[in-house]
């Protein structure tokens, strides 16, 4: 006798959104209720920046009505897009008589707890930059630093976000606060961190004028990669860049050490700033910065 194929449910969504957890719980409950009918559900929780990138790729792949998709969760049954959590619940009711009686307030609490635990379980360092464009605050970029892969590079960036370290050469406080993004390479990257002159040619690390390339383990494989700008081998100071698309030619040349995890719209607004010879024509300033504690 031919073996009956198990129903495959997959859920991908914004991990701090209650809608994702409604779908996640439904998929898991169906497997528990009908263990011989369902495969283990595939659950993929994503942070804000990664979710936006995933959604854009799915819109290109699936096209049609998906171009207007506004939900923060996608549910698939046997590889076919079913829709959001409401569509999954409707399908589960009609096909499997599954009902969800949990209150919305419970899912809100679950999502907040899941977000906190997700960040803490990574054991990584998180830092933020509050951004203003032409003196108008536009939001925050939140970064995950891979402190287990590049501990020295990450500590330099973290310390420059927190501030308080004094330069032994000038006595100046070494901090990204009130510094500007000074270069924008369209379809490439945006660069800042000249905390000395602000003119592209300066910078200083907490270890001295420069420090060595730690490793090239993290690749420039997508948008939102955070890395150290340099003037050649082992010349890292304080200047950094954020990629706007995959930039593979920076692999083995620049040390990447983190990713943007929140701030999709902020990066889009920085990317849209007009330039003159690669320099933004209006100030793109870091108003404040520091560590983020989940």
Secondary structure, DSSP 8 states (H G I E B T S, - for coil): ------B-EEEEEETTSHHHHHHHHHHHHHHHHTTTTB---EEEEE-HHHHHHHHHHHHHHH-GGGGG---SEEEEETTEEEESHHHHHHHHHHHH-------HHHHHHHHHHHHHHHHHHHT-EEEEEEEEETTEEEEEEEEEE-TTTSHHHHHHHHHHHH--EE-TTT--EE--TT-BEEEEETTTEEEE---SSSSSS---BTTBS-B------S---STTEEEE--SSTT-B-S-EEEESS--GGGTTTS-EEEEEEE-HHHHHHHHTS-EETTEESS-EEEEEEEE---
